[in-house]
Amino acid sequence: MANKTIKNVLLIFLCSISLCAENYYWYKGEKINLVVDSTKINVTTNKNVELQTLLSDFETTKVTKNNASLFSVELASTKSYNNIIDNLKSNKDVICISPYYNIDFYLINNTRGIS
């Protein structure tokens, strides 16, 4: 009984962490929220993987190979953002998917430095 209770508490804790996940950084003691740019992603793959073939079911505007295993992907629509990420996460050749962030707010207001 105690083992089941511990598992349930752990499950609730892990779910609450994932639901509260935020994108932010701290600057001079102030929490700065970041806004994800849902038109671009970075994808790291195993070497010798052609990312364009992994994305053939999705509409992209540009795939740039930055080095042997890092790609920048510009998406044709923000609607496909989550679907593309879910699809890439399920592929064993994809090592990491990371977002881009909008920084226009910080550049326009110039109230905080980007560090």
Secondary structure, 3 states (H helix, E strand, C coil): CHHHHHHHHHHHHHHHHHHCCCCEEEECCEEEECEEEEEEEEEEECCCCCHHHHCCCCCEEEEEECCCCEEEEEECCHHHHHHHHHHHHCCCCEEEEEEEEECHHHHHHCCCCCC
